[in-house]
Amino acid sequence: MERVKTGISVLDHITGGFPASRTMLLTGDAGSGKTIFGLHFAKNSCDQGLKTAYITTEEDAHDLNTQGNSFNWNLEKFQENGLLNFIELAGARAKVTEAAMSIDIGTMKGNFAKILQNIPEDIEVIILDSLGSYTAKLTPYEFRDRFDLLVYELKKRDITALVILDSATSHEFNELALFSVYGAINLMKRENPYTGRRERVMDIVKMRSTKTPTQFMTYEINSNGIEILSSSEPK
């Protein structure tokens, strides 16, 4: 199966990257680095020459570019050459950089697939950060139905996708979302029982057609972005 490298070297070495044309789920605690992970993946997708859309429901393009600059990723360069679109869905009407379109946010509440309707046809990679803004007042049945449709539409368009869920939404709907996606990664913060220090750990919950470790992998956020410090390769 073709893979898209994440840019996180140890993760790519273990898994080969994310399966192409499939949807991955990313969950995690507040402050665990979900957006940085998403930007890391977006930057590396652009490095591979893949046209990428970063759909943000909370932050704006300026803030995301600022985060990217803190890691010397120069995301503006990819926007200028047409490889990266930041699509902002934070207001009553969507504001879009590098693309001319508008989306009525009110009509999209609970309608995940509608987010994709005006995405340019040549987009190959999507990061959706995060889906939680569209889950208000959904029942579990409604969430599963709409999430299944989103995953189906992404696969039909041969898009490699990373869907991010905030911790509150993940707590409510994570088990349902896991059934639909091809793979899932969870980012956590915990206290190391041996050192007594707080640390970040990554859990590859599932990835079909891929041998993955069962152990947590410790990672840090440094000047290079996300870097895995310890891992055990699958036997």
Secondary structure, 3 states (H helix, E strand, C coil): CCEECCCCHHHHHHHCCEECCCEEEEEECCCCCHHHHHHHHHHHHHHCCCCEEEEECCCCHHHHHHHHHHCCCCHHHHHHCCCEEEEECCCCECEECCCCCCCEHHHHCCCHHHHHCCCCCCCCEEEEECHHHHCCCCCHHHHHHHHHHHHHHHHHCCCEEEEEECHHHHHHHHHHHHHHCCEEEEEEEEECCCCCCEEEEEEEEEECCCCCCCCCEEEEEECCEEEECCCCCCC
